Amino acid sequence: MNLRSQFSAERTIENTRRSFLTTFASGLGAAAVGDLLSQDGMLQAAQAEPEDSLSPEMINPLTPRQPHFPAQAKACIFIFMAGAPSQIDLFDPKPVLKARHGQPLPESMLKNVRFAFIKKDSALLQGSPYQFHKHGECGMELSELLPHLGGVADDLLLVRSLHTEQFNHHPGQLMMQCGRSTFGLPSMGSWLTYGLGSESQNLPGYIVLTSGRGSSGGATLWQSGYLSSSYSGVPFRNQGEPVLNLVTPEGIPDQLQREGLDVLRATNQRQYDQVQDPDIAARIASYELAFRMQTAAPELIDLTGETRATQEAYGLNRPEPEGIGGRGKQRNTYQSFARNCLLARRMVERGVRFINIIYASWDHHSRIPEELPYNTGCVDQPIAALIKDLKQRGLLDSTMVVWGSEFGRTPLGENRNGKRSVGTGRDHHPNSFSMLMAGGGLQSGKTYGATDEIGWNVVEKPVHVNDLHATMLNRFGLDHLKLTYRFQGRDFRLTDVGGHVIPEWIS
């Protein structure tokens, strides 16, 4: 079934005006689910006259919808490591590269290659200083910097053959999140909530959590583009006030706020009765969701009910390491990232469709020995704990966990000053990079694809970013060719004009 046809009436209206207070980014949230309107009498009013009746999707864009075919995944936690981690040092061991450390590449290999900063005439190969070890029954090879993820290797799908056309951060991040490196496009989370809605009544369907410095792409990575603003990601803070401007102003009792919302609803109800505009119904629902979020959001981030063992497993109280830090450090980053991973599990339990955890930055043009251990130490334990926790609770089969970034790093050392010496950093590398995935109907304990002996190009089972997206959507029961939206005379989709489902990933 083509979703564009299903919701054509809704989109015609949304393309000409955006609902007042339906943007998540404002802190008020999107439209609540249809049963909220039933409780408040709105849905019955819409159905009073059959010829003017509205479907639940028309009243509330986030009403849960059926997929194109039976799905295994219901929620996605996409852990985005903005800045591009070095796959050479973490996921893709290259003994030949280590043996050729300090040697130049043949000029023929560098002739038509673009770099962000490397000077070709003095570039030298740079092997990894880290040891790789085999883990689990599957024998997956991972860096010594990732011991906790090694402990869940049998639950992981390691893809070593990703590639992209983008070699600068913001375009690359847009490509990974939106399917193209163009501004104004819906993000992956927006497409997923657009296609399936959300099962959460009291929280947004798409939530964003951040740690570290913040990504180059900023809010463009969780935008809804030409889709309704109801599908935008909602930035949550993991402590204090979870959503800005959500808390009732001091001195205003709950009853007074409730009465004020009732007056607004009655006013909007009268206008709806006259014009039958679904935007008005969505406006009412947005107020109701914001009101309910005032209770649900603080409860969500209150972790006192979690056991001590769970908090320790995620590393909630880990101290910041002394003597190392750098690009990934921003105040208590270790604790912040651990909280985000635990919050992601709690969001899945509460029906949130898509959670984006963004941690920056991994842009190690220098100081890899000092800074990479800080970043991996920050994320290794909490992500492994998240996978174990989901599995223990019976949620991993229906929750897709993705660990990835915009591109990889070069097997050449960074030599920005042009000196002919091996440095301690790596430049941007779109030719080949690695990602981890788990759960959600994907194969486990498997390593997919391969690069050449120095990690320069993909030589086995290449995976474009659009192929990744197509396969992810498939596990949610969505055909990436049918999940479309007509805008400016064209049917757009997350995978643009490409994308192929990878059957070897499907369990």
C-alpha positions as CSV (number, residue, x, y, z in Angstrom):
1,M,0.0,0.0,0.0
2,N,1.4,3.4,-1.0
3,L,1.4,5.6,2.1
4,R,1.4,8.7,-0.1
5,S,-2.0,7.8,-1.4
6,Q,-3.3,6.9,2.1
7,F,-2.5,10.3,3.6
8,S,-2.8,12.6,0.5
9,A,-5.5,14.8,2.1
10,E,-3.5,15.3,5.2
11,R,-0.4,16.2,3.3
12,T,-2.1,18.7,1.0
13,I,-3.0,20.7,4.1
14,E,0.3,20.3,5.8
15,N,2.2,21.5,2.8
16,T,0.4,24.8,2.9
17,R,0.5,25.5,6.6
18,R,2.2,24.0,9.7
19,S,0.1,23.5,12.8
20,F,0.5,26.0,15.5
21,L,2.2,24.2,18.5
22,T,2.7,20.9,16.6
23,T,6.4,21.2,16.4
24,F,8.3,19.0,18.7
25,A,11.3,21.3,18.7
26,S,9.3,24.0,20.5
27,G,9.0,21.7,23.5
28,L,5.2,21.2,23.2
29,G,5.3,17.9,21.3
30,A,3.3,16.5,18.5
31,A,-0.3,15.3,18.2
32,A,-1.4,12.8,20.8
33,V,-2.9,9.4,19.8
34,G,-6.4,9.1,18.6
35,D,-7.8,7.7,21.9
36,L,-6.9,11.0,23.6
37,L,-9.4,12.7,21.4
38,S,-11.9,10.0,22.1
39,Q,-11.6,10.7,25.8
40,D,-12.1,14.4,25.2
41,G,-15.0,14.1,22.9
42,M,-13.2,15.3,19.7
43,L,-13.2,12.0,17.8
44,Q,-16.9,11.5,18.3
45,A,-17.5,15.0,16.9
46,A,-15.5,14.2,13.8
47,Q,-17.5,11.1,13.3
48,A,-20.9,12.6,13.9
49,E,-21.4,13.2,10.1
50,P,-20.1,10.2,8.1
51,E,-19.4,12.3,5.0
52,D,-17.2,14.6,7.1
53,S,-15.6,11.9,9.2
54,L,-11.8,11.8,9.6
55,S,-9.6,8.8,10.0
56,P,-7.4,8.6,13.1
57,E,-4.4,9.3,10.9
58,M,-6.0,12.6,9.7
59,I,-6.7,13.7,13.3
60,N,-3.3,12.6,14.6
61,P,-0.3,11.9,12.3
62,L,1.3,9.6,15.0
63,T,-1.6,7.1,15.2
64,P,-0.1,3.6,14.9
65,R,-0.4,2.3,11.3
66,Q,0.1,-1.1,9.8
67,P,3.3,-1.8,7.8
68,H,3.4,-3.0,4.2
69,F,4.2,-6.5,5.4
70,P,4.7,-8.3,8.7
71,A,7.5,-6.7,10.7
72,Q,10.0,-7.9,13.2
73,A,11.4,-4.6,14.4
74,K,9.1,-2.2,16.3
75,A,11.7,0.4,17.6
76,C,15.1,1.7,16.6
77,I,17.9,3.0,18.8
78,F,20.4,4.7,16.4
79,I,23.6,5.5,18.2
80,F,25.3,8.1,16.0
81,M,29.0,8.6,16.6
82,A,29.3,12.0,14.9
83,G,32.8,12.8,13.6
84,A,33.7,9.4,12.2
85,P,35.4,6.8,14.4
86,S,38.5,5.1,13.0
87,Q,37.4,1.7,11.7
88,I,41.1,0.9,11.3
89,D,41.6,1.1,15.0
90,L,38.2,-0.3,16.1
91,F,36.6,-2.8,13.7
92,D,38.8,-3.7,10.7
93,P,42.1,-5.2,11.7
94,K,44.8,-4.8,9.0
95,P,48.1,-6.6,9.8
96,V,49.5,-5.8,6.3
97,L,48.8,-2.1,7.0
98,K,50.7,-2.4,10.3
99,A,53.6,-4.1,8.5
100,R,53.7,-1.3,5.9
101,H,53.5,1.4,8.5
102,G,55.4,4.5,7.4
103,Q,55.5,3.6,3.7
104,P,54.0,5.8,1.0
105,L,51.1,4.6,-1.2
106,P,51.7,4.2,-5.0
107,E,50.9,7.5,-6.8
108,S,48.3,5.7,-8.9
109,M,46.2,5.0,-5.8
110,L,46.2,8.7,-4.9
111,K,45.7,10.2,-8.3
112,N,41.9,10.9,-8.3
113,V,41.4,10.8,-4.5
114,R,40.0,13.8,-2.6
115,F,41.0,14.4,1.0
116,A,39.8,17.0,3.5
117,F,43.3,17.8,4.9
118,I,45.9,15.2,3.9
119,K,48.7,16.4,1.6
120,K,49.2,13.6,-1.0
121,D,52.9,14.2,-1.8
122,S,54.0,13.4,1.8
123,A,51.2,11.0,2.9
124,L,52.3,7.7,4.6
125,L,50.5,4.6,5.7
126,Q,49.7,4.4,9.4
127,G,49.0,1.1,11.0
128,S,46.9,0.8,14.2
129,P,48.7,0.6,17.5
130,Y,45.9,-1.4,19.0
131,Q,45.6,-5.2,19.2
132,F,42.5,-7.0,17.9
133,H,41.0,-10.1,19.6
134,K,38.4,-12.6,18.6
135,H,35.2,-12.7,20.7
136,G,32.3,-15.0,21.2
137,E,31.5,-18.2,19.4
138,C,31.4,-16.3,16.1
139,G,35.0,-15.2,16.5
140,M,34.3,-11.6,15.7
141,E,37.5,-9.5,15.7
142,L,37.3,-6.2,17.6
143,S,39.8,-3.8,19.0
144,E,41.1,-4.0,22.5
145,L,39.4,-0.7,23.1
146,L,36.0,-2.4,22.9
147,P,36.1,-5.2,25.5
148,H,32.5,-4.8,26.6
149,L,31.1,-4.9,23.0
150,G,33.3,-8.0,22.5
151,G,31.3,-9.6,25.3
152,V,28.1,-9.3,23.2
153,A,29.8,-10.2,19.9
154,D,27.4,-13.1,19.3
155,D,24.5,-10.6,19.2
156,L,26.2,-8.2,16.7
157,L,26.2,-7.8,13.0
158,L,29.5,-6.1,12.1
159,V,29.4,-4.5,8.6
160,R,32.9,-3.6,7.3
161,S,31.9,-2.6,3.8
162,L,30.0,0.7,4.0
163,H,30.8,3.4,1.6
164,T,29.4,6.9,0.8
165,E,30.1,9.8,-1.6
166,Q,30.5,12.4,1.1
167,F,33.8,13.2,2.7
168,N,33.0,16.2,4.8
169,H,31.1,16.0,8.1
170,H,27.8,17.9,7.6
171,P,27.1,16.5,4.1
172,G,28.1,13.0,5.4
173,Q,25.9,13.3,8.4
174,L,22.9,14.4,6.3
175,M,23.6,11.4,4.0
176,M,23.5,9.0,6.9
177,Q,20.5,10.5,8.6
178,C,18.4,11.7,5.6
179,G,19.5,9.5,2.7
180,R,20.9,12.5,0.8
181,S,23.4,15.2,1.6
182,T,20.8,18.0,1.0
183,F,19.2,20.4,3.5
184,G,15.5,20.3,4.1
185,L,15.0,16.5,3.9
186,P,13.2,14.3,6.5
187,S,15.5,12.3,8.7
188,M,15.4,8.5,9.1
189,G,13.4,8.8,12.4
190,S,10.9,11.1,10.6
191,W,10.4,8.6,7.8
192,L,9.9,5.8,10.3
193,T,7.3,7.6,12.4
194,Y,5.6,8.8,9.2
195,G,5.3,5.3,8.0
196,L,4.3,3.6,11.2
197,G,3.2,6.2,13.7
198,S,4.0,5.7,17.3
199,E,2.7,3.4,20.1
200,S,3.5,5.9,22.8
201,Q,0.5,7.8,24.2
202,N,2.4,10.2,26.5
203,L,5.8,10.7,24.7
204,P,6.9,11.8,21.3
205,G,7.4,9.1,18.7
206,Y,10.9,10.3,17.8
207,I,13.3,11.5,20.5
208,V,16.9,12.7,20.3
209,L,19.5,12.5,23.1
210,T,22.9,14.1,22.9
211,S,26.3,13.8,24.7
212,G,29.7,15.4,24.1
213,R,30.2,18.4,22.0
214,G,27.3,18.1,19.6
215,S,27.4,17.1,16.0
216,S,28.4,19.3,13.0
217,G,24.9,18.8,11.5
218,G,23.0,20.0,14.6
219,A,19.2,20.0,14.4
220,T,19.3,19.3,10.6
221,L,19.9,15.7,11.6
222,W,16.5,15.2,13.2
223,Q,14.4,17.5,11.0
224,S,11.1,16.4,9.4
225,G,11.8,18.4,6.2
226,Y,8.7,18.5,3.9
227,L,6.9,16.0,6.2
228,S,4.6,17.3,8.9
229,S,6.5,18.8,11.8
230,S,4.8,16.1,13.9
231,Y,7.5,13.8,12.6
232,S,10.4,15.8,13.8
233,G,12.8,14.6,16.5
234,V,12.3,16.0,19.9
235,P,15.5,16.8,21.8
236,F,15.3,15.5,25.4
237,R,17.7,16.4,28.2
238,N,18.6,13.5,30.4
239,Q,18.5,15.5,33.6
240,G,16.6,18.5,35.0
241,E,13.7,19.7,32.8
242,P,13.5,17.0,30.0
243,V,12.0,19.3,27.4
244,L,12.4,23.0,27.5
245,N,9.3,25.1,28.2
246,L,7.3,22.0,29.1
247,V,7.1,22.5,32.9
248,T,4.1,24.6,34.1
249,P,5.2,28.1,35.1
250,E,5.6,28.6,38.8
251,G,2.4,29.7,40.6
252,I,0.0,28.1,38.1
253,P,-1.8,25.1,39.6
254,D,-2.5,22.1,37.5
255,Q,-6.2,22.6,37.7
256,L,-6.0,26.1,36.3
257,Q,-3.9,24.8,33.4
258,R,-6.4,22.1,32.8
259,E,-9.2,24.6,32.7
260,G,-7.3,26.8,30.3
261,L,-6.7,23.8,28.0
262,D,-10.4,23.0,28.2
263,V,-11.3,26.6,27.1
264,L,-8.8,26.3,24.2
265,R,-10.2,23.0,23.2
266,A,-13.8,24.3,23.2
267,T,-12.7,27.3,21.1
268,N,-10.9,25.1,18.6
269,Q,-13.8,22.6,18.6
270,R,-16.2,25.4,17.4
271,Q,-13.8,26.3,14.6
272,Y,-13.4,22.7,13.6
273,D,-17.2,22.2,13.5
274,Q,-17.3,25.1,11.0
275,V,-14.4,24.2,8.7
276,Q,-13.6,20.5,9.3
277,D,-9.8,21.3,9.1
278,P,-7.8,18.4,10.4
279,D,-5.0,20.8,11.4
280,I,-7.4,22.1,14.1
281,A,-7.8,18.6,15.5
282,A,-4.1,18.1,15.5
283,R,-3.7,21.4,17.3
284,I,-6.0,20.2,20.1
285,A,-4.1,16.9,20.3
286,S,-0.8,18.7,20.6
287,Y,-2.0,20.6,23.7
288,E,-3.2,17.4,25.2
289,L,0.1,15.5,24.6
290,A,2.1,18.4,26.0
291,F,-0.1,18.3,29.1
292,R,0.4,14.6,29.6
293,M,4.1,14.9,28.9
294,Q,4.4,17.1,31.9
295,T,4.0,13.9,34.0
296,A,5.4,11.3,31.6
297,A,8.7,13.0,30.7
298,P,9.9,13.7,34.3
299,E,8.9,10.1,35.2
300,L,10.9,8.8,32.2
301,I,14.2,10.4,33.2
302,D,13.8,9.5,36.9
303,L,16.1,6.6,37.2
304,T,15.7,6.0,41.0
305,G,13.5,3.0,40.3
306,E,16.2,1.2,38.4
307,T,18.1,-1.4,40.4
308,R,21.6,-0.7,41.6
309,A,22.9,-3.6,39.4
310,T,21.3,-2.0,36.3
311,Q,22.8,1.4,37.0
312,E,26.2,-0.1,37.6
313,A,26.0,-2.2,34.4
314,Y,25.4,0.9,32.3
315,G,28.1,2.8,34.3
316,L,25.8,5.6,35.4
317,N,28.2,6.6,38.2
318,R,31.5,6.2,36.4
319,P,34.0,9.0,37.1
320,E,35.5,11.0,34.3
321,P,38.9,9.6,33.4
322,E,41.9,11.7,34.4
323,G,44.5,12.7,32.0
324,I,42.6,11.9,28.8
325,G,39.8,13.6,27.0
326,G,39.6,15.9,24.0
327,R,37.0,16.1,21.3
328,G,34.4,13.9,22.9
329,K,34.6,15.5,26.4
330,Q,31.9,17.9,27.6
331,R,31.5,18.1,31.3
332,N,30.4,14.7,32.8
333,T,30.3,12.9,29.4
334,Y,30.7,9.4,30.7
335,Q,27.7,9.7,33.0
336,S,25.7,11.6,30.4
337,F,26.1,9.0,27.7
338,A,25.4,6.1,30.1
339,R,22.2,7.8,31.2
340,N,21.2,8.2,27.5
341,C,21.6,4.5,26.8
342,L,19.5,3.6,29.9
343,L,16.9,6.2,28.9
344,A,16.7,4.7,25.4
345,R,15.7,1.3,26.9
346,R,13.1,3.0,29.0
347,M,11.7,4.8,25.9
348,V,11.4,1.6,24.0
349,E,9.4,0.2,26.9
350,R,7.1,3.2,26.7
351,G,6.4,2.8,23.0
352,V,8.8,5.4,21.5
353,R,9.4,4.4,17.8
354,F,12.8,6.0,17.1
355,I,15.6,7.1,19.6
356,N,18.6,8.9,18.2
357,I,21.6,9.0,20.6
358,I,24.2,11.4,19.2
359,Y,27.7,11.5,20.7
360,A,30.4,13.8,19.3
361,S,33.1,14.1,18.4
362,W,35.2,11.3,16.9
363,D,37.0,13.6,14.4
364,H,40.5,12.5,15.3
365,H,42.8,14.4,12.9
366,S,45.4,14.1,15.6
367,R,46.0,12.7,19.1
368,I,44.4,9.3,18.5
369,P,46.4,7.6,21.3
370,E,45.2,10.2,23.8
371,E,41.6,10.8,22.6
372,L,40.3,7.6,21.0
373,P,40.5,5.6,24.3
374,Y,38.5,8.3,26.0
375,N,35.7,8.1,23.5
376,T,35.6,4.3,23.4
377,G,35.7,4.2,27.2
378,C,32.7,6.4,27.2
379,V,30.5,4.3,24.9
380,D,31.7,0.7,25.1
381,Q,30.2,-0.3,28.5
382,P,26.8,1.5,28.2
383,I,26.1,0.2,24.6
384,A,27.0,-3.4,25.6
385,A,24.8,-3.0,28.7
386,L,22.0,-1.7,26.6
387,I,22.1,-4.7,24.3
388,K,22.3,-7.1,27.2
389,D,19.4,-5.3,29.0
390,L,17.2,-5.4,25.9
391,K,17.9,-9.1,25.4
392,Q,17.2,-10.0,29.0
393,R,13.9,-8.2,28.9
394,G,12.8,-9.8,25.6
395,L,13.1,-6.6,23.7
396,L,16.1,-7.1,21.5
397,D,14.3,-9.1,18.8
398,S,11.9,-6.2,18.2
399,T,14.4,-3.4,18.8
400,M,17.1,-2.5,16.3
401,V,20.3,-1.1,17.7
402,V,22.6,0.6,15.3
403,W,26.1,2.0,16.0
404,G,27.4,4.1,13.1
405,S,28.8,7.3,11.7
406,E,29.0,9.4,8.5
407,F,32.2,7.8,7.1
408,G,35.5,6.3,8.2
409,R,39.1,7.4,8.6
410,T,42.1,6.9,6.3
411,P,44.7,4.2,6.6
412,L,47.1,7.2,5.9
413,G,48.4,9.3,8.8
414,E,47.2,12.9,8.9
415,N,50.0,15.3,7.6
416,R,48.3,18.6,7.5
417,N,51.5,20.5,7.8
418,G,52.9,18.6,4.8
419,K,55.8,17.0,6.6
420,R,56.7,13.5,5.4
421,S,56.1,11.7,8.7
422,V,53.5,9.5,10.2
423,G,51.2,11.5,12.4
424,T,48.8,10.5,15.2
425,G,45.5,11.2,13.4
426,R,43.6,10.2,10.4
427,D,41.7,12.1,7.7
428,H,38.1,11.6,6.4
429,H,37.6,8.4,4.4
430,P,34.3,7.8,2.5
431,N,35.6,4.8,0.5
432,S,35.1,2.3,3.3
433,F,33.9,2.2,6.9
434,S,32.3,0.0,9.5
435,M,29.1,-0.2,11.5
436,L,27.6,-2.4,14.2
437,M,24.0,-3.5,14.4
438,A,22.0,-5.8,16.7
439,G,18.4,-7.1,17.1
440,G,15.4,-6.0,15.2
441,G,15.3,-9.1,12.9
442,L,18.9,-8.8,11.8
443,Q,21.5,-11.6,11.7
444,S,23.7,-11.9,14.8
445,G,27.3,-13.1,15.3
446,K,28.1,-12.2,11.7
447,T,30.8,-10.1,10.0
448,Y,29.7,-8.9,6.6
449,G,31.8,-7.5,3.8
450,A,35.6,-6.8,3.6
451,T,38.1,-4.1,2.6
452,D,41.5,-4.6,0.9
453,E,44.6,-5.4,2.9
454,I,45.2,-1.8,3.9
455,G,41.6,-0.8,4.4
456,W,41.5,1.6,1.4
457,N,38.5,0.3,-0.6
458,V,35.7,-2.2,-0.3
459,V,36.5,-5.5,-2.1
460,E,33.7,-7.7,-0.9
461,K,29.9,-7.1,-0.5
462,P,29.8,-3.3,-0.8
463,V,27.0,-1.5,1.1
464,H,25.9,2.0,0.2
465,V,24.2,4.1,2.8
466,N,20.9,3.8,0.9
467,D,21.2,0.0,1.0
468,L,21.6,0.3,4.8
469,H,18.4,2.3,5.0
470,A,16.4,0.0,2.7
471,T,17.3,-3.0,4.8
472,M,16.5,-1.2,8.1
473,L,13.1,-0.2,6.7
474,N,12.5,-3.8,5.6
475,R,12.9,-5.1,9.1
476,F,10.1,-2.6,10.1
477,G,7.8,-4.1,7.5
478,L,8.3,-1.1,5.1
479,D,9.1,-1.3,1.4
480,H,11.5,1.6,0.8
481,L,10.1,1.9,-2.7
482,K,6.6,2.5,-1.4
483,L,7.3,4.7,1.6
484,T,7.1,7.9,-0.5
485,Y,5.9,11.5,-0.2
486,R,5.0,13.7,-3.1
487,F,6.7,17.1,-2.9
488,Q,7.3,19.6,-5.7
489,G,6.1,17.2,-8.3
490,R,8.3,14.3,-7.3
491,D,7.8,11.2,-5.1
492,F,10.6,11.4,-2.5
493,R,11.8,8.5,-0.3
494,L,14.5,7.9,2.3
495,T,16.6,5.9,-0.2
496,D,16.4,8.6,-2.9
497,V,16.8,6.8,-6.3
498,G,18.9,3.9,-5.0
499,G,18.9,1.4,-2.2
500,H,18.7,-2.4,-2.2
501,V,17.6,-4.7,0.6
502,I,20.5,-7.0,1.7
503,P,19.0,-10.4,2.3
504,E,22.1,-11.8,4.0
505,W,21.4,-9.4,7.0
506,I,17.9,-10.7,7.6
507,S,17.4,-13.4,10.2
